[in-house]
Amino acid sequence: MRDDRSLDEKLAPQDFVADFVWAARAVLSQPVVALGSIAIWWFPIALPLLWRRSIVAVLVGVAALAFMLGWDGAERMFFFRRREGESVTLRDLLGAVPRFMGRFLRLGCLVSALVGPLALVGGYLAGHFGTGEQIFTIATVTITVAFDLVLTFVPSALVFTTSSAREALKIGVRMIGETWPRSGLYVLCPPLALGMLNTIYPTQIPMVRVATTAALALLMLFAKGATAAFYLRMRSVMPGVVGAPSRAPVRVQ
Protein backbone atom coordinates (compact mmCIF):
# COMPACT_ATOMS: atom_id res chain seq x y z
CA MET A 1 0.00 0.00 0.00
CA ARG A 2 1.36 3.40 -0.99
CA ASP A 3 2.17 5.77 1.83
CA ASP A 4 1.14 9.30 0.79
CA ARG A 5 2.38 11.00 3.93
CA SER A 6 5.05 13.68 3.58
CA LEU A 7 8.63 12.97 4.64
CA ASP A 8 8.10 15.25 7.63
CA GLU A 9 5.13 13.16 8.76
CA LYS A 10 7.05 9.92 8.27
CA LEU A 11 10.09 11.05 10.27
CA ALA A 12 7.98 12.71 13.01
CA PRO A 13 10.75 15.19 13.92
CA GLN A 14 8.54 16.70 16.61
CA ASP A 15 8.81 13.42 18.56
CA PHE A 16 12.59 13.42 18.30
CA VAL A 17 12.86 17.06 19.37
CA ALA A 18 10.48 16.49 22.27
CA ASP A 19 12.45 13.44 23.44
CA PHE A 20 15.77 15.28 23.10
CA VAL A 21 14.48 18.26 25.07
CA TRP A 22 13.01 15.97 27.72
CA ALA A 23 16.35 14.17 28.08
CA ALA A 24 18.20 17.49 28.38
CA ARG A 25 15.81 18.70 31.07
CA ALA A 26 16.10 15.42 32.96
CA VAL A 27 19.90 15.69 32.98
CA LEU A 28 19.99 19.38 33.88
CA SER A 29 17.51 18.80 36.71
CA GLN A 30 19.93 16.22 38.18
CA PRO A 31 23.37 17.00 36.73
CA VAL A 32 25.08 14.24 38.69
CA VAL A 33 24.73 11.86 35.72
CA ALA A 34 26.20 14.49 33.37
CA LEU A 35 29.20 15.02 35.66
CA GLY A 36 29.81 11.27 35.77
CA SER A 37 29.58 10.91 31.99
CA ILE A 38 31.87 13.86 31.33
CA ALA A 39 34.42 12.55 33.86
CA ILE A 40 34.46 9.19 32.10
CA TRP A 41 35.13 10.80 28.72
CA TRP A 42 37.84 12.96 30.27
CA PHE A 43 39.59 9.96 31.77
CA PRO A 44 41.48 8.87 28.59
CA ILE A 45 42.86 12.42 28.38
CA ALA A 46 44.04 12.48 31.98
CA LEU A 47 45.42 8.93 32.26
CA PRO A 48 48.54 9.43 30.06
CA LEU A 49 49.37 12.55 32.03
CA LEU A 50 49.24 10.70 35.35
CA TRP A 51 50.95 7.44 34.44
CA ARG A 52 53.14 6.95 31.39
CA ARG A 53 53.71 3.43 30.07
CA SER A 54 53.42 1.67 33.38
CA ILE A 55 51.60 -1.40 34.61
CA VAL A 56 49.60 0.90 36.87
CA ALA A 57 48.27 2.75 33.84
CA VAL A 58 47.25 -0.53 32.22
CA LEU A 59 45.44 -1.78 35.31
CA VAL A 60 43.71 1.55 35.89
CA GLY A 61 42.72 1.65 32.22
CA VAL A 62 41.19 -1.84 32.38
CA ALA A 63 39.25 -0.95 35.53
CA ALA A 64 38.05 2.29 33.92
CA LEU A 65 36.90 0.41 30.82
CA ALA A 66 34.90 -2.02 32.95
CA PHE A 67 33.33 0.90 34.82
CA MET A 68 32.48 2.65 31.54
CA LEU A 69 30.61 -0.44 30.34
CA GLY A 70 28.50 -0.49 33.48
CA TRP A 71 27.98 3.27 33.43
CA ASP A 72 26.51 3.00 29.93
CA GLY A 73 23.69 0.97 31.45
CA ALA A 74 23.39 3.23 34.50
CA GLU A 75 22.83 6.24 32.22
CA ARG A 76 19.81 4.57 30.64
CA MET A 77 18.52 3.42 34.01
CA PHE A 78 18.67 7.08 35.04
CA PHE A 79 16.36 8.07 32.17
CA PHE A 80 13.96 5.24 32.97
CA ARG A 81 13.73 6.32 36.59
CA ARG A 82 13.31 9.97 35.66
CA ARG A 83 10.56 9.07 33.19
CA GLU A 84 8.71 7.46 36.08
CA GLY A 85 9.09 10.65 38.10
CA GLU A 86 11.75 9.31 40.46
CA SER A 87 14.89 11.12 41.56
CA VAL A 88 18.23 9.37 41.10
CA THR A 89 21.25 9.88 43.33
CA LEU A 90 24.90 9.30 42.57
CA ARG A 91 24.74 6.34 44.94
CA ASP A 92 21.93 4.84 42.82
CA LEU A 93 23.97 5.25 39.66
CA LEU A 94 27.17 3.80 41.12
CA GLY A 95 25.19 0.93 42.61
CA ALA A 96 23.76 0.11 39.17
CA VAL A 97 27.15 -0.02 37.45
CA PRO A 98 28.09 -3.60 38.50
CA ARG A 99 24.65 -4.85 37.37
CA PHE A 100 25.31 -3.78 33.78
CA MET A 101 29.04 -4.50 33.45
CA GLY A 102 28.66 -8.13 32.42
CA ARG A 103 25.87 -7.42 29.94
CA PHE A 104 27.76 -4.72 28.09
CA LEU A 105 30.99 -6.72 28.18
CA ARG A 106 29.21 -9.63 26.49
CA LEU A 107 27.70 -7.23 23.96
CA GLY A 108 31.12 -5.74 23.27
CA CYS A 109 32.61 -9.20 22.69
CA LEU A 110 29.73 -10.13 20.39
CA VAL A 111 30.05 -6.94 18.34
CA SER A 112 33.85 -7.32 18.20
CA ALA A 113 33.40 -10.82 16.82
CA LEU A 114 31.30 -9.30 14.02
CA VAL A 115 33.44 -6.23 13.37
CA GLY A 116 36.82 -7.97 13.74
CA PRO A 117 36.73 -9.98 10.49
CA LEU A 118 35.61 -6.92 8.51
CA ALA A 119 38.48 -4.88 9.96
CA LEU A 120 40.96 -7.64 9.10
CA VAL A 121 39.67 -7.80 5.53
CA GLY A 122 39.97 -4.02 5.24
CA GLY A 123 43.52 -4.13 6.58
CA TYR A 124 44.48 -6.92 4.21
CA LEU A 125 43.07 -5.12 1.18
CA ALA A 126 44.71 -1.84 2.18
CA GLY A 127 48.09 -3.56 2.50
CA HIS A 128 47.69 -5.80 -0.54
CA PHE A 129 46.79 -3.00 -2.93
CA GLY A 130 49.19 -0.54 -1.38
CA THR A 131 46.47 1.93 -0.45
CA GLY A 132 48.15 2.63 2.86
CA GLU A 133 47.08 3.82 6.27
CA GLN A 134 44.64 6.48 5.06
CA ILE A 135 42.36 4.03 3.24
CA PHE A 136 42.51 1.62 6.17
CA THR A 137 41.47 4.43 8.52
CA ILE A 138 38.57 5.40 6.26
CA ALA A 139 37.43 1.78 6.08
CA THR A 140 37.65 1.42 9.85
CA VAL A 141 35.65 4.60 10.48
CA THR A 142 33.03 3.54 7.92
CA ILE A 143 32.58 0.13 9.51
CA THR A 144 32.48 1.60 13.02
CA VAL A 145 29.90 4.26 12.12
CA ALA A 146 27.75 1.71 10.28
CA PHE A 147 27.70 -0.62 13.27
CA ASP A 148 27.01 2.29 15.63
CA LEU A 149 23.91 3.20 13.60
CA VAL A 150 22.69 -0.39 13.46
CA LEU A 151 23.17 -0.76 17.23
CA THR A 152 21.16 2.39 18.09
CA PHE A 153 18.48 0.59 20.12
CA VAL A 154 20.54 -2.41 21.27
CA PRO A 155 21.83 -0.84 24.54
CA SER A 156 18.28 0.17 25.48
CA ALA A 157 17.09 -3.39 24.83
CA LEU A 158 19.94 -4.67 26.99
CA VAL A 159 18.96 -2.39 29.88
CA PHE A 160 15.16 -2.44 29.69
CA THR A 161 14.09 -5.74 28.12
CA THR A 162 16.68 -8.49 28.36
CA SER A 163 20.03 -9.23 29.98
CA SER A 164 21.05 -11.40 27.01
CA ALA A 165 23.42 -9.66 24.60
CA ARG A 166 22.30 -11.85 21.70
CA GLU A 167 18.62 -11.22 22.34
CA ALA A 168 19.24 -7.48 22.78
CA LEU A 169 21.06 -7.43 19.44
CA LYS A 170 18.11 -9.09 17.72
CA ILE A 171 15.55 -6.81 19.38
CA GLY A 172 17.49 -3.62 18.67
CA VAL A 173 18.22 -4.36 15.02
CA ARG A 174 14.66 -5.57 14.38
CA MET A 175 13.24 -2.44 16.01
CA ILE A 176 14.85 -0.19 13.39
CA GLY A 177 13.00 -2.00 10.62
CA GLU A 178 9.74 -2.12 12.54
CA THR A 179 9.70 1.60 13.32
CA TRP A 180 11.36 3.00 10.17
CA PRO A 181 11.27 5.81 9.06
CA ARG A 182 9.94 7.17 12.35
CA SER A 183 13.11 5.98 14.06
CA GLY A 184 15.34 7.59 11.42
CA LEU A 185 16.32 10.70 13.37
CA TYR A 186 17.19 8.62 16.43
CA VAL A 187 19.39 6.32 14.35
CA LEU A 188 21.13 9.19 12.57
CA CYS A 189 21.44 11.43 15.63
CA PRO A 190 24.59 13.55 15.00
CA PRO A 191 26.06 13.67 18.56
CA LEU A 192 26.72 9.93 18.54
CA ALA A 193 28.72 10.09 15.31
CA LEU A 194 30.49 13.27 16.44
CA GLY A 195 31.50 11.58 19.68
CA MET A 196 33.01 8.66 17.79
CA LEU A 197 34.95 10.98 15.48
CA ASN A 198 36.23 12.92 18.50
CA THR A 199 37.52 9.65 19.94
CA ILE A 200 39.13 8.48 16.71
CA TYR A 201 40.52 11.87 15.66
CA PRO A 202 41.03 13.90 18.85
CA THR A 203 42.43 17.40 18.62
CA GLN A 204 46.01 17.76 19.85
CA ILE A 205 45.34 21.00 21.76
CA PRO A 206 44.71 19.84 25.37
CA MET A 207 42.29 22.55 26.54
CA VAL A 208 40.31 22.44 23.31
CA ARG A 209 40.10 18.67 23.56
CA VAL A 210 38.85 18.91 27.15
CA ALA A 211 36.15 21.40 26.16
CA THR A 212 34.99 19.57 23.03
CA THR A 213 34.98 16.22 24.81
CA ALA A 214 32.81 17.61 27.62
CA ALA A 215 30.37 19.19 25.15
CA LEU A 216 30.09 16.04 23.07
CA ALA A 217 29.71 13.85 26.16
CA LEU A 218 26.77 16.01 27.20
CA LEU A 219 25.19 15.90 23.73
CA MET A 220 25.66 12.13 23.58
CA LEU A 221 23.97 11.81 26.95
CA PHE A 222 20.97 13.79 25.67
CA ALA A 223 20.89 11.59 22.56
CA LYS A 224 20.93 8.44 24.68
CA GLY A 225 18.04 9.81 26.71
CA ALA A 226 16.03 10.63 23.57
CA THR A 227 16.68 7.16 22.16
CA ALA A 228 15.72 5.55 25.48
CA ALA A 229 12.48 7.57 25.56
CA PHE A 230 11.58 6.38 22.05
CA TYR A 231 12.42 2.78 22.93
CA LEU A 232 10.32 2.91 26.09
CA ARG A 233 7.29 4.01 24.07
CA MET A 234 7.68 1.12 21.66
CA ARG A 235 8.71 -1.76 23.92
CA SER A 236 7.70 -3.24 27.23
CA VAL A 237 10.01 -2.86 30.22
CA MET A 238 10.98 -5.87 32.29
CA PRO A 239 11.43 -4.43 35.81
CA GLY A 240 13.68 -7.27 36.92
CA VAL A 241 16.04 -6.57 34.02
CA VAL A 242 16.38 -2.83 34.62
CA GLY A 243 16.52 -3.25 38.37
CA ALA A 244 13.16 -1.65 39.18
CA PRO A 245 10.92 -3.05 41.92
CA SER A 246 9.39 -6.35 40.81
CA ARG A 247 6.05 -6.05 39.09
CA ALA A 248 4.40 -6.98 35.81
CA PRO A 249 6.07 -5.81 32.58
CA VAL A 250 5.10 -2.22 31.83
CA ARG A 251 5.20 0.09 28.86
CA VAL A 252 6.23 3.62 29.74
CA GLN A 253 4.14 6.29 28.01
Beta strands, then each sheet from edge to edge (+ up, - down):
end
